[in-house]
Amino acid sequence: MNQRALLLVNRHSRRGQDHFKAATYCLKELGFNLIENSTENCRYWSDIIRQHQEQVDLVIVGGGDGTLNAVIEGLIDTQLPLGILPLGTANDLARTLKIPQSLPEACNIIAGGHIRQVDLGQVNGKHFFNVASLGLSVQLTQQITDKAKRRWGVLAYALAAIQVIWQARPFRAEIHVNGESFQVRTIQITVGNGRYYGGGMAVANDARIDDQRLDLYSLEIQHWWQILSLLFAIKQGQFANKSGVRTLEGQEIEIYTHKPHVINTDGELTTQTPARFCIVPQALPVFVPKPDSAQ
């Protein structure tokens, strides 16, 4: 029997507008019976998923990491398996799960039917796939525009980063993890659940999205130019013995700041400090490549 799928495509994602028809055709050719929804506003997608939960067997989402973040609550409530069409700019969740950027290949992975239970991160009740962070990343999110992402792709992140790094100002924070407390002066704190964020940067070089842990790093440098010597380590998640970088891990993390700092979850500004992070193990079923090629 053909599978019934709810197809949600974000037309504002980098490739969503151009690839909606192609995705529909490809999935139908693979035997899916589709209920289609292409929109410019993902705000109500969790409600749409809940409304269709008795009518479909899975949910297929086309867009980037922000689009996927918008459907988390509906997926948690219904436990419908998630198929990913990476039509955004960074596509870090797809990268973590080794889902190819090619639309036909991504469709074939969903049709292949292999499911992996992935963890979710949570901060102040807000779930996330990849990372939650405060500091530079928030300024970067505020700086980069949808127009720039559509025009320049991942390069837009680099261009925006150049503009915000030299303006970076350290702030003080208190981090609680595993019964210990750390007083830090930092420009960026990142808490990761998956492996990749920000267009391919690694949270930690051994991070997995089902390792049931959160990985934290804090950039504790005094001057903006010091970050230049850390760029490769930040890209690869290889922070061991790097001066100016603190790394921690745990299942629960708390962060306090003197003044509230906005927190970015999967590219969206959603909450602020004080913040309590926790891991939600094996929270969602997601279609991924077969084990011989999956992470």
C-alpha positions as CSV (number, residue, x, y, z in Angstrom):
1,M,0.0,0.0,0.0
2,N,1.3,3.4,-0.9
3,Q,2.3,5.6,2.0
4,R,0.4,8.8,2.8
5,A,2.6,11.8,3.4
6,L,2.1,15.3,4.4
7,L,4.4,17.5,2.3
8,L,5.4,20.9,3.8
9,V,7.7,23.1,1.8
10,N,9.0,26.5,2.8
11,R,8.8,28.8,-0.2
12,H,11.1,31.3,1.5
13,S,13.9,28.7,1.9
14,R,16.8,29.1,-0.5
15,R,15.6,26.4,-2.9
16,G,12.0,25.9,-1.8
17,Q,10.2,28.1,-4.3
18,D,12.0,26.5,-7.3
19,H,11.9,22.9,-6.1
20,F,8.4,22.5,-4.8
21,K,7.0,21.1,-8.0
22,A,10.1,18.9,-8.6
23,A,9.8,17.5,-5.0
24,T,6.1,16.8,-5.6
25,Y,6.7,15.0,-8.9
26,C,9.6,13.0,-7.5
27,L,7.7,11.8,-4.4
28,K,4.7,10.8,-6.4
29,E,6.9,8.8,-8.8
30,L,8.2,6.9,-5.8
31,G,4.6,6.0,-4.8
32,F,3.7,8.5,-2.1
33,N,0.2,9.8,-1.8
34,L,0.7,13.5,-0.9
35,I,-1.2,16.1,1.0
36,E,0.6,19.2,-0.1
37,N,1.2,22.5,1.7
38,S,3.5,25.2,0.3
39,T,3.5,28.4,2.4
40,E,5.4,31.5,3.1
41,N,4.7,31.2,6.9
42,C,5.8,28.1,8.8
43,R,4.4,29.4,12.1
44,Y,1.4,27.1,12.0
45,W,3.0,24.0,10.6
46,S,2.9,22.1,13.9
47,D,-0.8,22.7,14.1
48,I,-1.2,21.4,10.5
49,I,0.7,18.3,11.4
50,R,-1.5,17.6,14.4
51,Q,-4.6,18.2,12.2
52,H,-3.5,15.6,9.7
53,Q,-2.0,13.0,12.0
54,E,-4.8,10.4,11.4
55,Q,-4.6,10.9,7.6
56,V,-0.9,10.4,7.0
57,D,1.9,8.0,7.8
58,L,4.8,10.5,7.7
59,V,5.7,14.1,7.3
60,I,8.1,15.4,4.7
61,V,9.5,18.9,5.2
62,G,11.4,20.9,2.6
63,G,13.4,23.8,3.8
64,G,16.4,24.7,6.0
65,D,17.1,24.2,9.7
66,G,14.8,27.0,10.8
67,T,12.0,25.4,8.8
68,L,12.7,22.0,10.5
69,N,12.8,23.7,13.9
70,A,9.3,25.1,13.2
71,V,7.7,21.6,13.0
72,I,9.4,20.0,16.1
73,E,6.5,20.4,18.5
74,G,4.0,18.9,16.0
75,L,6.3,16.0,15.4
76,I,6.9,15.4,19.1
77,D,3.1,15.4,19.7
78,T,2.3,13.0,16.8
79,Q,5.5,10.9,16.6
80,L,5.1,10.8,12.8
81,P,8.4,9.9,11.1
82,L,10.2,12.9,9.5
83,G,11.5,13.0,5.9
84,I,13.9,15.8,5.1
85,L,14.3,17.6,1.8
86,P,17.3,19.9,2.3
87,L,16.2,23.1,0.5
88,G,17.6,25.7,2.8
89,T,21.0,27.5,3.1
90,A,23.0,25.6,5.7
91,N,21.0,22.4,6.0
92,D,23.0,21.4,9.0
93,L,20.6,18.7,10.3
94,A,20.7,17.0,6.9
95,R,24.5,17.3,7.0
96,T,24.6,15.7,10.4
97,L,22.4,12.8,9.2
98,K,24.3,12.5,5.9
99,I,21.2,13.3,3.8
100,P,22.5,14.5,0.4
101,Q,21.7,17.9,-1.0
102,S,20.4,16.4,-4.2
103,L,16.6,16.4,-4.2
104,P,16.1,13.0,-6.0
105,E,18.6,11.4,-3.6
106,A,16.9,12.9,-0.6
107,C,13.5,11.6,-1.9
108,N,15.0,8.1,-2.4
109,I,16.2,8.1,1.2
110,I,12.7,8.7,2.4
111,A,11.3,6.0,0.1
112,G,14.0,3.6,1.4
113,G,12.2,3.6,4.8
114,H,15.2,3.4,7.1
115,I,14.5,5.3,10.4
116,R,16.8,6.5,13.1
117,Q,15.7,7.8,16.5
118,V,17.4,11.1,17.1
119,D,17.8,13.1,20.3
120,L,16.6,16.7,20.7
121,G,18.0,19.5,22.8
122,Q,15.7,21.7,24.9
123,V,16.3,25.1,26.4
124,N,13.7,26.8,28.6
125,G,11.1,24.4,27.1
126,K,12.0,25.2,23.5
127,H,13.3,22.1,21.5
128,F,16.1,22.2,18.9
129,F,17.8,19.8,16.6
130,N,21.3,21.3,16.1
131,V,22.4,24.0,18.5
132,A,21.4,26.8,20.9
133,S,23.8,29.6,21.5
134,L,24.2,33.1,22.8
135,G,26.7,35.9,22.0
136,L,28.2,36.2,18.5
137,S,25.6,33.8,16.9
138,V,22.7,36.0,17.9
139,Q,24.4,39.1,16.4
140,L,25.0,37.0,13.3
141,T,21.4,35.9,13.1
142,Q,20.3,39.6,13.4
143,Q,22.8,40.6,10.7
144,I,22.1,38.1,8.0
145,T,19.0,38.5,5.8
146,D,16.9,36.0,3.9
147,K,17.8,37.9,0.7
148,A,21.5,37.4,1.4
149,K,21.0,33.7,2.2
150,R,19.1,33.2,-1.1
151,R,21.8,35.0,-3.1
152,W,25.0,33.9,-1.4
153,G,24.1,30.6,0.3
154,V,26.5,29.4,3.0
155,L,28.9,32.3,2.0
156,A,26.3,34.7,3.4
157,Y,27.2,33.4,6.9
158,A,30.9,34.1,6.3
159,L,30.2,37.6,5.0
160,A,28.0,38.4,8.0
161,A,30.5,36.9,10.4
162,I,33.2,39.2,9.2
163,Q,31.0,42.2,10.0
164,V,30.1,41.0,13.6
165,I,33.4,39.5,14.8
166,W,35.4,42.7,15.0
167,Q,32.5,44.3,17.0
168,A,32.5,41.4,19.5
169,R,32.4,42.4,23.2
170,P,32.9,39.8,26.0
171,F,30.2,39.2,28.5
172,R,30.2,37.4,31.9
173,A,28.3,34.2,32.4
174,E,28.0,31.4,35.0
175,I,27.8,27.9,33.7
176,H,26.5,25.0,35.8
177,V,27.1,21.4,34.6
178,N,27.7,18.0,36.3
179,G,27.6,19.6,39.7
180,E,30.3,22.1,38.9
181,S,30.1,25.9,38.4
182,F,32.3,28.0,36.0
183,Q,32.5,31.8,35.9
184,V,33.5,32.8,32.4
185,R,34.1,36.0,30.3
186,T,33.1,35.0,26.8
187,I,32.0,36.2,23.4
188,Q,30.1,33.1,22.5
189,I,28.5,30.1,24.2
190,T,27.3,27.2,22.0
191,V,25.4,24.2,23.3
192,G,25.0,21.5,20.6
193,N,22.9,18.4,20.3
194,G,23.7,17.4,16.7
195,R,27.1,17.6,15.0
196,Y,26.9,20.6,12.6
197,Y,25.7,24.2,12.8
198,G,26.2,27.5,11.0
199,G,26.8,26.0,7.6
200,G,29.0,23.0,8.4
201,M,30.9,24.0,11.6
202,A,31.2,21.1,14.1
203,V,30.1,21.5,17.7
204,A,32.5,18.7,18.7
205,N,34.6,16.4,16.5
206,D,32.9,13.3,18.0
207,A,29.4,14.7,18.4
208,R,26.4,12.6,17.2
209,I,22.7,13.4,17.2
210,D,21.9,10.2,19.2
211,D,24.8,10.2,21.7
212,Q,22.4,11.4,24.5
213,R,24.7,14.3,25.5
214,L,25.0,18.1,25.0
215,D,28.3,19.5,24.0
216,L,29.2,23.1,25.1
217,Y,32.0,25.3,24.0
218,S,32.7,28.9,25.2
219,L,35.0,31.3,23.3
220,E,36.9,33.1,26.1
221,I,39.1,35.5,24.2
222,Q,40.0,39.2,24.9
223,H,40.3,40.6,21.4
224,W,38.4,40.0,18.2
225,W,41.6,39.1,16.2
226,Q,42.3,36.2,18.5
227,I,39.5,34.3,16.9
228,L,41.5,34.1,13.7
229,S,43.8,31.5,15.2
230,L,40.8,29.4,16.2
231,L,38.9,29.4,12.9
232,F,40.0,25.9,11.9
233,A,39.4,24.5,15.3
234,I,35.9,26.0,15.4
235,K,35.1,24.7,11.9
236,Q,36.2,21.1,12.8
237,G,35.1,21.1,16.4
238,Q,38.6,20.3,17.5
239,F,39.0,22.4,20.6
240,A,41.3,20.1,22.7
241,N,44.1,22.2,24.3
242,K,43.1,25.3,22.4
243,S,43.8,28.5,24.4
244,G,40.7,30.6,24.8
245,V,38.2,27.8,24.3
246,R,36.4,26.0,27.2
247,T,34.6,22.7,26.4
248,L,32.1,20.9,28.6
249,E,29.5,18.2,28.1
250,G,26.5,16.9,30.1
251,Q,22.9,16.0,29.9
252,E,21.8,19.2,31.8
253,I,23.4,22.6,31.6
254,E,22.4,25.9,33.2
255,I,23.6,29.4,32.1
256,Y,23.1,32.6,34.0
257,T,24.1,36.1,32.9
258,H,23.8,39.5,34.8
259,K,21.6,40.9,32.1
260,P,19.3,38.7,29.9
261,H,21.0,37.5,26.7
262,V,18.9,36.3,23.7
263,I,19.4,32.7,22.7
264,N,19.4,31.4,19.1
265,T,17.9,27.9,18.5
266,D,18.6,26.4,15.1
267,G,18.9,29.9,13.6
268,E,15.8,31.4,15.3
269,L,15.8,33.8,18.3
270,T,13.5,32.1,20.7
271,T,14.4,32.6,24.4
272,Q,16.9,34.2,26.7
273,T,19.0,33.7,29.8
274,P,18.7,32.5,32.5
275,A,18.6,29.2,30.5
276,R,18.3,25.6,31.4
277,F,19.4,23.1,28.7
278,C,18.6,19.4,28.7
279,I,18.8,16.4,26.4
280,V,15.6,14.6,25.2
281,P,16.9,11.2,24.1
282,Q,15.5,9.3,21.1
283,A,12.8,11.9,20.8
284,L,11.9,11.7,17.1
285,P,12.0,9.1,14.2
286,V,13.8,10.5,11.1
287,F,14.4,8.9,7.7
288,V,18.1,8.5,7.1
289,P,20.5,6.6,4.7
290,K,21.0,2.9,5.3
291,P,23.5,2.1,8.1
292,D,26.4,1.3,5.8
293,S,26.5,5.0,4.8
294,A,24.8,6.7,7.7
295,Q,26.7,8.2,10.6
